[in-house]
Amino acid sequence: MTNVFNTTNSQDVFDAAKELMPGGVSSPVRAFKSVNGDPIVFDRVKGAYSWDIDGNRFIDYVGSWGPAICGHSHPEVTSALQEALEKGTSFGAPCELENKLAEMVIEAVPSVEMVRFVNSGTEACMAVLRLMRAFTGRDKLIKFEGCYHGHADMFLVKAGSGVATLGLPDSPGVPRSTTSNTLTAPYNDLEAVKELFAENPDAISGVILEPIVGNAGFITPEPGFLEGLRELTKENGALLVFDEVMTGFRISYGGAQERFGVTPDLTTLGKVIGGGLPVGAYGGRKDIMSMVAPAGPVYQAGTLSGNPLAMTAGIKTLEILKQEGSYERLETMTKRLINGICESAKAAGLAINGKSISGMFGFYLCDGPVRNFEEAKQTNSEYFAKLHRSMLQKGVYLAPSAFEAGFMSLAHSEDDIDATLKAFNESFSELS
């Protein structure tokens, strides 16, 4: 790690980018606005590390927002990609690699009997919503406050602070008519979901949620919550959809649904299954998936869907993850990290509560427990912004938001954890 934290080149590139792209970025959180700073501009990544264009090296706990579970630029993945490149980057036609990755996904994920590959998690969630409506013949859906399912119009809804509210557009350009069928409830609140079903008999197509919330920090399901949703949807003739774009193949090889033993009707996937390349997928029961074109009437298509590079990276990544001890290592390393962070914060007199499951973790700078987004908003975001900058200066790259989960990889070492905890301890001491 460099002794002097200089970001001159990053600042110059970002200043130029602001004249070329909205906010200077291609995705909002990268602009560092929630941590009151300007972004660092990456040059390269390898293993557990990232380097910016000023030469600073960071221990990386963002991992391209989750896909780099084996570590950045894993040699086996890059070698497979180089071989695939020689055959072409996109076919726009079927390739055998699609079959292989599909077989791996179907074998691993309990709910998936058939799968369709797309190009992003957003696209997968858009398609699965259309499918649930078509299959049930109903228009309404239930989502949860703090759960993110991509930037499609019907998912951009303010949940509000009530027990359960009717959706209102959360962004200019989204008409109320688009979100009028989106109902919301607080995460971990089964009673609110029961009320919505009671108030909308035979009108709700299904319930969609992140089984572990990773876009409001890191919120785990209370005992019985997922099981309760499974029963409620069955009782009301609705579908249960797990958005496992983030948790799929990260929480366990079979995703959160395997980890918690609750099988939904449909599942969306992304991130890990593309090994760092743009990818998404949705799958589920065969009777539902058979409605997707060309087998059925529900239209969905994509020029680059199932492209050979994403399929190759996904196959190799899943092969690595399937090796004995992969998830045990992720669990042990991540638990050591989050326990150490919490101990350092408490020693500095700070309120904190943190959790981890497998290679995913998060913490809130407030008294716990945190069971939903309203409670998550009690975290000290102002302090986190200062903490984030301090950790950058010490060579540790965390997500530039107090409301994003962190990610461990198989490439992180015990020495990396030691260095990270030392940096946290110093930062907490300096800022307290």
N, C-alpha and C positions, 0 to 999 in steps of 0.2 A: 504494500500500500504506500502511496506517496505521502510524504510528510507535509507538503504544502498543497492545500486544496484549491487549485486554480481552475476556473471554469470559463476562461476568456473565450476560447474557441466555441464552446457550447453556446455562450451568450450571443456571439456573432452570428452563428448559424440560425439560432432561434429568432433573432431580430429580423433576419432576412426571410425566414419562413413565415413570419406574421404578415408579410406583404404578398405572400403567395397562396397561403391556405388559411381558412378561418381559424383564428386563434393560434396559428402557426403549427397546428397539429392535425393528425388524421383521426384522432380519437380524443374526446375531451379531457379525460383524467390525466393524460400525458402532459397537459399544460401546467400541472403543479399548482393550479390556483387554490386548491383547498389546503395546501401547505404553505401558502403565501410566498412562493418562490418561482423561479423559472426552471424549466427542465434541463437536465443534462442530456446531451446528444450522444447516443451510443456509436461506437466504432466497430466493436466485435464482441462476441461472447464465446465462452468455452467452459465446459464443466459447470462448476458452481459460481463462476465469475463473469463479470461484464466489465468492459473498459470503455470509457468515454473518449471523445476526440481530443481531450486535453491530456490523456495518458493516465487518468485516475483509474484504479482498479477497485471493484466493489465485490463483496460477497453478496450474491443476488438471491433475494427471497421473493422475487416476483416471478421469475422463470417464464417470461413472456405471457404472464397472467395465467399460468397453470400448465401449459403443454410440456414444458421442459422437465418432466418428471424423472427422466434418466440423466439429466444434466444437459446443458447446451451443447449442440454440435457433437453429439455422441459419435464416436468413430464408426461404430457399426451402422448407425443410421446414415451418416454422411457417405459412407462407402456404398451402401445400398442405393442411395440417391444418385451418386455419380454413375453407377451402372445403369440405372433407370434413365438418366438424362440422355444417354447414348441412343436410346430407343425413341426418344421424343418426350416433350413436356405435356402435351395434351392431344388426345385422340378424337374426342367428340364421338366416340364409338365405344361399345363394350370392350372391356379388357379383363383378362383372367384374374388380375390382382383384385378387382372388385369382389369376385367370388371368395377369394381367400380371406380378405378382411371381414367380409360379411359373415363367413363361417365362424371366424374368431369372435366376433361380437355376439352372434347368436348363441354360441357355446358358453360365453362368459356371463351375459346379462340375463337374469332370470325372466324378465318380461318379454324379451325380444324373440319372436318366432320368425319374423321377416323384417328386413331393414331397407331403408332408402338413403343413399348418400347425397348430401348437398354440400354447400360451400361455407356455411357458417352456422353458429348456434342460433343467431337471429332467424336465419332462413328455416332452420329445423323447427323452431317454435311457431313461426308463421304457418308452416305447412301442417304441423300437428293440430293447430287450432282449427284450420279448415276441415281437417279429417274428422276431429271429434264432433264438429257441428254436423257434418254430413252423415256420420254414422248414427248419431242419436236423433237427428232431425230437430234439434233444439239450437237456439242461438246464444243463450247466455253462458258465461263461464265465471268461475270464481278464481281469483288470484289473491296473493297475500302481500300486505304492505312490506316493502323491503326486498321482496323477491324480484329479481330482474330476469326477464325473458327476451332480451333483445330490444331493439328500438322500433319495432313495428308499431303502427298506430294504436292497435287495440290493446297493447300492453303498456302504453305510456299513460298511466292513470295515477292520479293522486289518491292515496288511500285515506287520507284524513286521520283525525284522532278519535273518531267514533268507534263503536264496537264493530260496525260494518256499514260501509257507505257505498252508494252508487257511484260508479266511476265518472270522473270529470277529466277532460283532456289535460295532460301534464306538459304539453308543449304547444306553442303556436303552430298552426298548420294542421293540427289534428282536430277534425270536426267532432262535435259532441255525438253526432249520430254514429260515429265509428266506435266510441267507447261506451255508449249507452247500455250495451249488453255486458259490460265488464263489471262484475261485482267484486268488492274487496273485503277482506277481513284481516284482523291482526294475526300474525303467525303464532302458532301454539295455542290458538283459541278455538277449541272445538265447538263451544256453545255458539259462537258467532256464525260458524259454518252451518250449524243446525238451523239457526234462525233464517239464514239466507235460503236454505232449501224449503223451509216452511213458508216463507214469504213468496217464493217463486216455484210453486208446484209444477212439475213436468215441463220446466222451462230451461233448466240448467244442463248444459251438455257435459260439463265436467269440471274438475278441480285441477289446476296446474300449480306446481310449487317446486322450489328448490328443496330437496329433502334435508339438506344442510344449507342455510343461507350464507352465501359467500359474497354477496354484493351489498350487504349492509354491515360488513364486518365479518363475524363468524358466529352464527347463532345455530345451536343444535336443537333438534326436536325434543320436546319433553316426552318422558315415557308415556306411551299410549296415544300420542298425537297422530303419528303416521298410521297406526293401526285403526284409530278412530276414523280417519279420513277414508281408509279402505272400506270400512263398514258403511259409512254414510253414503258414499258414492254407489255402492252396491244396492243399498236399500232404496235409493232414489233413481235408479236406472241411469246413472251418470258415469262418466269415465274418470279414472284417476291417472294423472300424467305427472311423472317425475322429470323435471328438467335437470338432467345430470350432465349438462355441458361442462360444468366445473368438477363435479364429484365423480363422474364416470371414470373408472379405471384408476382413480386417485385414492378414494376412500378405501377401496378394496378392488380386487380384479373384476368383481361383478358389480362394482359401484355401491352407492349407498343402499340400494334395495337389497343387495346381498348382505351388506353389513348389518342392516336393521331387520332383515327377514320379512319385509313387506313388498309384495309384488304389485306394481301398478299395471294398468292396461296398456299404456303407451309410455315411451321414454325418448327424450331428446339427448343427443350426445354431441361432443365436439372436443376441442383442445387436444387431450392426450391421444385420441384415436387418429390424429393427423401428424403426430410426432413433431409439431411445430409448424406444419404447413396449413394453409387455410382449409378447413374441413368442418363438416357438420353431418349429423345423421339423425333420423328418427325411426323408431321401430316399435313393435309390440305384437299383440295377438294377431294371428294370421287372418282371422275373419275380419278384423278392422283394416289391416294393411292391404288386404286384397281389394279394397275400394280405391286404392291409389292408381292413377293412370300409368300404363295402358291396361292394367288388369281390370280397373274399374273406372268410375266416372269422375273421381276427384282429381282435378288437374294439378300437376306440379312438375316443373322441368328445370334444367340448368345446364348450360353449355359445358362448364368445367366440372360438373358433378362427377365424382368417381375418377378424377384424373389420376394418371399413373404415378405421379410424384407423391401426392398426398396418400394414396393407397400404400405405396412402398414404405414411406416413413411411418405410417400407422402400423403396418404389419411388423416391421422391425422393432418398433417401440413396445408393442404388446408382447413380442417374443422375449424381449429383455425383462419386462415386468413379470413374466410368468416364471422366471427363474426362482428357485427356492430362496426364501429369505428376503426377498425384495420389500415386501410390505412390512415385515417385522422390523427391518432396518429403518424404514421411513417412520414407523410408529415410535421406535425408541429415540431416534434423533430428534424428531419434532417435539416429543414430550420433554426431552431434556432442555431443548431451547425455550419452550414456553414456560416451563417451571422456573428456569433461571431468570427469565425476564421478570416474572411476577415477584420472585424473591428480591431482586435488585430494586424494583419499584417500591415494594413494601418497606425495605430497609431505608429508603429515602423518604419515607413518610407519605407515599402516594397511594391513593385508592386505585386498585387495578383488579380486574378479573380476566383471566385468559383461559383458553381451552385449545385442545388439538385433537384431531382424529387422523390417524395415519399420517400422510404427508401434507396436511392442511391445518392451519392454525390462525388464531387471531386474539387480540386483547382489546379491552376497553378501559379507558382511564376514568373509571367511576366505580361506585359501589355496585355490586351485583345483587341478584343475578340479572343477566340480560336475556330475555326470552322473546323479544320482538323488537321491531324497528323503533317504536316509541321509546322503549327503555334504552336502546342503543344510542339514541340521540342525547342521552345524558352524559356521554363520554366527553372528556375535556379536549375538544378539537383544537383549541388555541395552543394548549400545551403540546399536543401531538405534532403540530406544525413545527414547533421549535425542536422537538425531539427528532423529527424526520431530518431536519437540516443538520443537526448535530451528528446523527448517525451517518449521513452522507459524508460529512467531513472526516469521519473515522473509518470510512471505507465499507459501509454496510448500506445496501440498497433495499429499502422497504417500499411498499406501495405508497404512492403520494396521496394518500387519503386515509382518514381514520375509519373509513367504512369499506375497507377491502380486506379480504382474507390474504394470508401469506402462504407461501408454498415452499416445501422442502423438496430436495431432489436426491437421488441416489448418489450424485456426485459430491454432495456436501460431506466434509470430513469432520472428525472430532475436533481437529485444530480449528476448522472454520467456526464450529459452535463456540469453542473457547474464545476465539477472537471476537465473535459477535457479542457474547455475554460480557466480555471485558468492556466493549464499546458501550453497551447498554448501561453498565454499572457506572462508567465515567459520565455518560450523558445525564443519567438521573441525578447524580451527585452535583454536576455543574448547574443543572437547571432548577434544582430544588432550592 
